[in-house]
Amino acid sequence: MADGALWGIGINLCEKNLSVSLCQNGNFKLLRRIPSILICPGGTIVDPMKLIGRNYDSIKKYAEEAGIELFRQREGHRVEIGFKNEDNKEVFFLPEGLLGMLLRELKAAAVESLPSQVQEAVFCIPAHFNSFRRQAVVDAAGIAGMRITAFLSDHSAIALTSYIRYKETLPRGGINVLAMHNCKYLTLSVITLVRSRKKNEFVVQSLCALDEGSLLNLKNSREGYAPVINRVLDDSAKYISEIYTTLFLGARRVGDSVSENHPDTLLLGNDTLDFGAAWRAASLRRGSGMETLNIFDVLPSGIGVTEKGGTRIEVFSGNQRIPCKQTLEFIPELNHGLLMVNEEAFKIPSDVVTSRVHVCFEVDKNGILFLNLMGPRGEASMLSGKLCRRQIEELSKAHLEMAATYFDTQVPKQLKLDPPWVNSHVGNDEPSEEHKVNTEGAEC
């Protein structure tokens, strides 16, 4: 990609209609495509981002509301979406596969405007995406033959775009900006912009977030979005001082209502997220004329360990700056080591009898969680919930063999793993290298 070093490719996954954008030397271009629902309304799955990285139970209600007639459970709690082909036969796909096909189309659109192939891009994703949903995006990108150079949350994209476009009017020193995005959900964040001679930094801190289900209730209520946003803004002023301005990205009618009550509100254009992703991609490729900026994102939600009895130990708080790393010590025989990460759970086998198990939690710069279980012998690795079954069997067996030397216990010839203790993301092998996010340069 000889000429590609000057280009940055951004893919926006935060809207119902996915989009791709380009940036070269600070010049931005959004590649507009005709929505597939206008071309083939009967064969279009609306908003596939609500399907990826989630289990069957969590999306069953949404699938029914969205009119998805064919869907089924697969491998524990995973789900497949189906449709009838020209021969009237039912064909099923994993959500990651559907997203991968869409990304392949966006990739082809970008290639038409570039002198060479597209192999990497910055992906703009909703800030509330946990590590499982982020990993699902990585898998989908791998299907499309693309590598994700970085994830950019919508919070950070709003901050980045606002800084680039309005930096001349921003005062020097640190300021707080309240950013809102309600295209699919309501999320607010406090963004601290720091301008100095040596460096420019963004620190993004989540303030409030409502998921799709909450917004659906708001949409169907008499109150609607606008009064809720105004109320949150009024409340935020009580405990957040020196808000420089409020940035709003969402429906125009909602933005107009917000700006009536808060005159300092700046209504952002529809290309805000696309611009931020493309600009970030170009800057990471060291394109000429690109300003060096440091963006510090945070975890979308807390990560903790729930012991036997329901006691929860916080590993990382929801606003922990990433990347980050921490190791905890367990006695599985006593607390049965149930690892709760957001809504997903990983259970260390209760029949493992050992004195100590160390679990290393490591979140990379893209917000993807890596877990390593280290015992007396061996090690088992998890990547965002993807367990290597062979490794966990070997580790468990090593623990049992060690226990047999101290206790008169028998080591079973073959361990039987109960599927619920792992979760829907279990795989027979570790994820392939091309499906992993590049973590070079990530420091903990």
C-alpha positions in Angstrom: 0.0 0.0 0.0 2.6 2.5 -1.2 0.3 5.5 -1.5 -1.9 4.3 1.4 0.4 5.6 4.0 -1.1 9.1 3.4 -4.7 7.8 3.7 -6.8 7.0 6.8 -9.9 4.9 6.5 -12.6 5.1 9.1 -15.6 2.9 9.5 -18.6 4.1 11.6 -20.6 1.3 13.3 -22.6 3.6 15.5 -25.5 4.3 13.2 -28.1 2.0 11.6 -26.5 2.6 8.2 -22.9 1.6 8.4 -20.5 4.0 6.6 -16.9 4.3 5.5 -14.9 7.5 5.2 -11.5 8.6 4.0 -9.0 11.2 5.2 -5.9 12.4 3.4 -3.7 15.2 4.7 -6.6 16.5 6.7 -9.1 16.4 3.7 -12.2 14.4 4.6 -14.5 12.4 2.3 -17.6 10.4 3.3 -18.4 7.7 0.8 -22.2 7.8 0.5 -24.0 4.6 -0.4 -27.6 3.8 -1.1 -29.1 2.0 2.0 -29.8 -1.6 1.3 -33.3 -1.3 2.8 -34.3 0.9 -0.1 -33.0 -1.6 -2.7 -34.1 -4.9 -1.0 -36.4 -4.1 2.0 -37.5 -7.8 2.3 -33.9 -9.1 2.6 -32.4 -6.4 4.9 -31.5 -6.9 8.6 -31.8 -3.5 10.3 -29.1 -2.5 12.7 -26.9 -5.7 12.8 -24.7 -4.1 15.5 -27.4 -4.9 18.0 -26.9 -8.6 17.3 -23.2 -9.1 17.5 -21.4 -10.3 20.7 -24.7 -11.0 22.5 -26.3 -14.2 23.6 -29.6 -15.7 22.5 -31.6 -14.5 25.4 -30.5 -10.9 25.2 -31.4 -10.4 21.5 -34.5 -12.6 21.3 -36.8 -9.8 22.2 -35.1 -7.4 19.8 -35.2 -9.9 16.9 -39.0 -10.2 17.4 -39.5 -6.4 17.5 -37.2 -5.9 14.4 -39.2 -8.4 12.4 -36.4 -11.0 12.1 -38.5 -14.2 11.6 -35.7 -16.7 11.3 -33.2 -17.0 14.2 -32.1 -19.9 16.3 -29.8 -20.8 19.2 -26.4 -22.3 18.5 -23.6 -23.5 20.7 -24.8 -22.6 24.1 -26.3 -19.2 24.0 -25.0 -18.0 20.6 -27.5 -17.0 17.9 -27.8 -17.4 14.2 -29.9 -15.2 11.9 -31.6 -16.7 8.8 -33.4 -15.9 5.7 -34.8 -17.8 2.7 -32.8 -17.8 -0.5 -34.0 -17.9 -4.1 -34.7 -21.7 -3.8 -36.8 -21.0 -0.7 -34.3 -22.7 1.5 -33.4 -21.4 4.9 -29.8 -20.2 5.2 -28.4 -19.1 8.6 -25.4 -16.9 9.5 -23.7 -15.8 12.7 -24.1 -12.1 13.3 -20.3 -11.7 13.0 -20.6 -13.3 9.6 -23.3 -10.9 8.5 -21.3 -7.9 9.7 -18.2 -9.3 8.0 -20.1 -9.3 4.7 -21.2 -5.7 5.2 -17.6 -4.7 6.0 -16.5 -6.4 2.8 -18.9 -4.1 0.9 -17.6 -1.0 2.6 -14.0 -2.2 1.9 -14.8 -2.5 -1.8 -16.3 1.0 -1.8 -13.1 2.4 -0.2 -10.9 0.6 -2.8 -12.7 2.4 -5.6 -11.4 5.7 -4.2 -7.9 4.5 -3.4 -4.9 3.6 -5.5 -4.4 0.3 -3.7 -6.0 -2.4 -1.5 -7.6 -1.6 1.9 -6.2 -3.7 4.7 -6.7 -1.7 7.9 -9.0 0.9 9.4 -10.1 2.7 12.6 -13.5 1.5 13.7 -15.8 3.9 15.6 -18.0 1.9 18.0 -20.6 2.8 20.7 -18.9 3.6 24.0 -21.0 1.0 25.9 -19.6 -1.9 23.8 -18.1 -4.3 26.3 -15.0 -6.4 25.5 -17.2 -9.3 24.1 -18.9 -7.1 21.5 -15.6 -5.4 20.6 -14.1 -8.8 20.0 -17.0 -9.7 17.8 -16.2 -6.7 15.7 -12.6 -7.9 15.5 -13.9 -11.3 14.2 -16.1 -9.6 11.7 -13.2 -7.5 10.4 -11.2 -10.6 10.0 -13.9 -12.2 7.9 -13.8 -9.1 5.7 -10.0 -9.3 5.4 -9.4 -6.2 7.4 -7.3 -5.4 10.5 -8.5 -2.9 13.1 -5.7 -0.5 13.9 -7.7 1.0 16.8 -11.2 1.3 18.2 -12.5 4.9 18.7 -15.6 5.3 20.9 -18.2 7.7 19.9 -17.3 9.9 22.8 -13.7 10.1 21.6 -14.8 10.7 18.0 -17.0 13.6 19.1 -14.1 15.1 21.1 -11.6 14.6 18.3 -13.9 16.1 15.6 -14.8 19.0 17.7 -11.2 19.7 18.6 -10.0 19.6 14.9 -12.9 21.8 13.6 -13.2 24.3 16.5 -9.7 24.3 18.1 -9.1 27.9 17.2 -12.0 29.0 19.4 -11.0 26.8 22.4 -9.2 28.5 25.2 -5.8 27.2 26.2 -5.5 25.0 29.2 -7.8 22.2 30.4 -11.5 22.5 29.7 -14.5 20.2 30.2 -16.9 19.5 27.3 -20.1 17.6 27.8 -20.8 15.4 24.8 -24.1 13.7 23.9 -24.9 11.1 21.3 -28.4 9.7 21.0 -28.5 8.1 17.5 -29.2 4.6 19.0 -28.9 5.2 22.7 -28.4 8.1 25.0 -24.8 8.5 26.3 -23.2 11.5 27.9 -19.5 11.9 28.7 -17.3 14.6 30.1 -14.3 15.2 27.8 -11.4 17.1 29.2 -9.4 18.8 26.4 -5.9 19.7 27.3 -3.9 22.0 25.1 -0.2 22.7 25.7 2.9 23.4 23.8 4.2 19.9 24.0 1.1 17.8 23.6 -2.6 17.7 23.1 -4.6 15.2 25.1 -8.2 14.0 25.4 -9.4 12.3 28.5 -12.8 10.7 28.0 -14.9 9.9 31.1 -18.3 8.3 30.9 -21.1 10.2 32.7 -24.3 8.5 31.9 -25.5 5.8 29.5 -28.8 4.2 28.6 -28.8 1.1 26.5 -31.1 0.3 23.6 -33.8 -1.2 25.8 -34.0 1.9 27.9 -34.2 4.1 24.9 -36.9 2.0 23.4 -39.0 2.7 26.5 -38.3 6.4 26.3 -39.3 6.4 22.6 -42.6 4.8 23.4 -43.2 7.1 26.4 -45.1 10.4 26.3 -41.9 12.1 27.6 -39.5 11.2 24.8 -35.8 11.9 24.6 -35.6 15.7 24.9 -36.9 16.2 28.4 -34.7 13.3 29.7 -31.6 14.9 28.1 -32.5 18.3 29.5 -33.0 16.8 33.0 -29.7 15.0 32.8 -27.9 18.2 31.7 -29.5 20.1 34.6 -28.4 17.5 37.1 -24.9 17.3 35.7 -24.3 20.9 36.4 -24.7 20.2 40.1 -21.6 18.0 40.3 -19.5 18.9 37.2 -18.1 22.4 37.3 -16.7 24.5 34.4 -18.4 22.9 31.5 -17.1 24.9 28.5 -19.8 23.8 26.1 -22.2 21.0 25.3 -21.8 19.1 22.1 -24.9 17.2 20.7 -25.1 14.6 18.0 -28.4 13.1 17.3 -31.9 13.9 15.9 -32.3 17.5 14.9 -35.6 17.9 16.7 -34.1 16.7 19.9 -31.1 18.9 19.5 -33.3 22.0 18.9 -35.2 21.2 22.1 -31.9 20.8 24.0 -30.4 24.0 22.6 -33.5 26.0 23.6 -32.9 25.1 27.3 -29.1 25.2 27.1 -28.1 28.0 24.6 -24.4 27.0 24.8 -25.2 23.7 23.0 -23.3 23.1 19.8 -25.2 20.9 17.3 -22.9 18.6 15.4 -23.2 17.4 11.9 -24.1 13.9 10.9 -20.5 13.2 9.7 -19.0 13.8 13.1 -18.2 10.2 13.9 -17.1 9.4 10.4 -14.7 12.3 10.4 -13.2 11.4 13.8 -12.6 7.8 12.7 -11.0 8.7 9.4 -8.9 11.5 10.9 -7.6 9.2 13.7 -6.7 6.5 11.1 -4.7 9.0 9.1 -2.9 10.3 12.1 -2.0 6.8 13.2 -0.5 6.2 9.8 1.6 9.4 10.3 0.1 11.1 7.3 1.7 14.5 6.5 -0.1 17.5 7.9 -1.7 15.4 10.7 -1.5 16.7 14.3 -0.2 14.4 17.0 -3.0 13.8 19.6 -3.2 11.6 22.6 -6.6 10.1 23.3 -7.1 8.4 26.6 -10.3 6.3 26.5 -11.9 4.5 29.5 -13.6 1.1 30.1 -17.3 1.2 29.2 -18.2 -0.6 32.4 -16.6 -2.1 35.5 -14.9 -5.5 35.7 -15.1 -7.4 38.9 -14.9 -10.9 40.5 -17.9 -12.4 42.2 -16.9 -14.9 44.9 -19.0 -17.7 46.4 -21.7 -16.0 48.4 -22.1 -13.1 46.1 -19.3 -10.9 47.3 -18.0 -8.8 44.5 -14.4 -7.6 44.2 -13.8 -4.7 41.9 -10.9 -5.2 39.5 -11.4 -2.1 37.4 -13.9 0.6 37.7 -16.0 1.8 34.8 -13.9 4.9 34.2 -10.5 3.2 34.4 -8.2 4.6 31.8 -7.0 1.9 29.4 -4.7 0.1 28.8 -4.6 -1.4 32.3 -3.5 -4.6 34.0 -4.0 -6.3 37.4 -3.6 -9.8 38.9 -5.8 -11.3 41.6 -5.3 -14.4 43.7 -8.0 -17.1 44.2 -8.6 -20.2 46.2 -11.0 -22.0 43.9 -11.9 -24.6 46.4 -13.2 -21.9 48.8 -14.7 -19.3 46.5 -15.2 -21.2 43.3 -13.7 -18.2 41.4 -16.7 -17.0 39.4 -15.4 -14.2 37.2 -18.1 -11.7 36.3 -17.2 -9.4 33.4 -20.1 -7.2 32.6 -23.0 -9.7 32.1 -20.7 -12.6 31.1 -19.3 -15.2 33.5 -16.4 -17.5 33.5 -16.2 -20.1 36.2 -13.0 -21.8 37.3 -14.0 -25.5 37.6 -15.2 -26.2 41.1 -13.4 -29.6 41.1 -10.0 -27.9 40.8 -8.4 -28.3 44.2 -5.3 -26.2 44.6 -3.9 -23.7 47.0 -3.6 -20.8 44.7 -4.8 -19.6 41.2 -3.6 -16.3 39.9 -5.9 -14.5 37.4 -4.3 -11.7 35.4 -6.8 -9.2 33.9 -5.4 -7.1 31.1 -7.3 -4.6 29.0 -5.5 -3.4 25.9 -5.7 0.0 24.3 -8.7 -1.0 22.4 -10.8 -2.0 25.4 -10.5 -5.8 24.7 -10.1 -8.0 27.8 -7.4 -10.7 28.1 -7.6 -13.1 31.0 -4.8 -15.5 32.0 -5.3 -18.2 34.6 -2.0 -19.3 36.2 -1.7 -22.2 38.5 1.1 -24.5 39.9 1.6 -25.9 36.5 0.5 -24.6 33.1 -1.5 -21.6 32.1 -4.9 -21.1 30.4 -5.6 -18.0 28.3 -8.8 -16.2 27.5 -9.3 -13.5 24.9 -12.5 -11.6 25.6 -14.2 -14.7 26.7 -12.7 -17.0 24.1 -11.2 -19.9 26.0 -8.9 -22.5 24.7 -10.6 -25.6 25.8 -7.4 -27.7 25.5 -5.4 -25.4 27.8 -8.1 -25.1 30.4 -8.4 -29.0 30.5 -4.6 -29.3 30.9 -4.5 -26.7 33.6 -7.4 -28.3 35.5 -5.8 -31.8 35.2 -2.5 -30.4 36.5 -4.2 -29.0 39.5 -6.0 -32.3 40.2 -2.7 -34.3 39.8 -1.1 -31.9 42.3 -4.0 -32.3 44.7 -3.7 -36.1 44.5 -0.3 -35.9 46.1 -1.7 -34.1 49.1 -5.2 -35.6 49.3 -6.2 -39.1 48.6 -8.2 -38.2 45.5 -8.4 -39.8 42.1 -7.7 -37.9 38.9 -10.4 -38.5 36.3 -9.2 -39.9 32.9 -11.1 -37.2 31.1 -12.5 -34.0 32.4 -16.1 -33.2 31.5 -16.5 -29.5 31.1 -20.0 -28.2 31.7 -20.7 -25.7 28.8 -22.4 -23.1 31.0 -19.2 -22.6 33.0 -17.4 -21.2 30.1 -19.9 -19.2 28.1 -21.2 -18.8 24.5 -17.8 -17.7 23.2 -15.9 -20.9 23.9 -13.7 -22.2 21.0 -11.6 -25.2 20.5 -8.5 -23.2 19.7 -7.2 -19.8 20.4 -8.3 -17.0 18.0 -6.1 -16.7 14.9 -3.6 -13.9 14.7 -5.4 -12.1 12.0 -8.5 -11.8 14.1 -6.7 -10.1 17.0 -6.4 -6.4 17.4 -2.9 -5.1 17.0 -1.7 -4.2 20.5 1.8 -3.1 19.6 2.8 -0.2 21.8 0.1 -0.8 24.4 1.6 -0.3 27.8 0.1 -1.2 31.1 
